Each structure stands twice: as C-alpha cells, then as structure tokens.
Amino acid sequence: MAIEGLKPLALLGGYDAAELWPTVHLALPSWLLLILAPRWKHTPALSLVGPVLHAAIYALSMISLTLLNDGGGAEDVDFFTLEGVAAIFRDPSGVFVGWIHYCAYDVLVGRWIALDAVGRGCSLRVHVLALVPCLFLAMMAGPMGWLLYISVVRTLLLPQRGDGGGYDKANKGS
C-alpha cells in the first residue's frame, strides 16, 4: 500500500519517509546489547551507534521538512498546542520524524537503565527478572520502563552502594 503525501527529504538524498523507514531498525542492535551483554566492555560505546544515527536522521529530516520544504516551513509547525502537534502527526513524514525521535530516546533511556544497573552491581538474576522487563517497557513505552526501574528496581533491588556505583561507575573509561 502506497502512502500519499510523502515529502522528499532534501538533506537525506531526496528519499522519503517510506524509503527511510527501514532505518528504524538501527535501534535493534543497541537493544540486544543492553539485554544480552550489558557488562561487555564495548556495550557502552556500541549501544550509542543506533541513537547517534537516529539523531542525525532526525535532525536532517526536521531541517528538510521545516526549512527546506516547498509546501510550508518552520512557521507552519506548532509544537505548543494539541492541534499543532496533531497536525504534525497527520503528515506521514511527520510521523516518520516522530518515530525516529522515539527510537533514539527510548534506546538512550534503556541504555541509562542498563548501565546504571551494571554500575550498581546488578546480578544476573536481577537482570533477567527485573531489568529485562524494564528494558522491554522502555523499548515499547519509554517512560513506563524508566518509571518501573526508578521506582521499584533501582530503589528496592539496587540501592546505591557506598562506592558511588550507578551509571557513572559503569561508564568510566568508555
């Protein structure tokens, strides 16, 4: 089924959202690393590849749609009202840009959860039973996974240790 109203994104080679849609899958390697290998020395760096690429796609798409678009510019974008945001998401190109935004931020939230847990000395049992559900929720519904981690797992199962623990400790040297 072809989607009508797709705009070419000038700064992304003139490709449209449908042609760029497969790039949403760039998040999957990051999620796999965070779920399967959170303690691997390369996970902190490699888990950033997807979000960095998504951030670049997002920025180039936003500039293409708001500043370089022949059919309307930045003055037509309204992020401050419900009607304005709804209008953005009625445009298939706007949906693509929004989804890339979600993909980038959800991985960054999941990355923080996983690396914070590693820095707090999370055991394999806690990782499997508590962190994986938090990561799944972060992937599917970002704020829910973060809220579960902050309110239950981090508070009750992984309290701060005297050595500083947490995200900063997990990221030393990365």
Salt bridges, closest charged atoms under 4 A:
ASP91 OD2 - LYS7 NZ 2.40
ASP116 OD2 - ARG120 NE 2.99
ASP116 OD2 - ARG154 NE 2.67
ASP163 OD2 - ARG161 NH2 2.86
ASP163 OD2 - LYS169 NZ 3.01
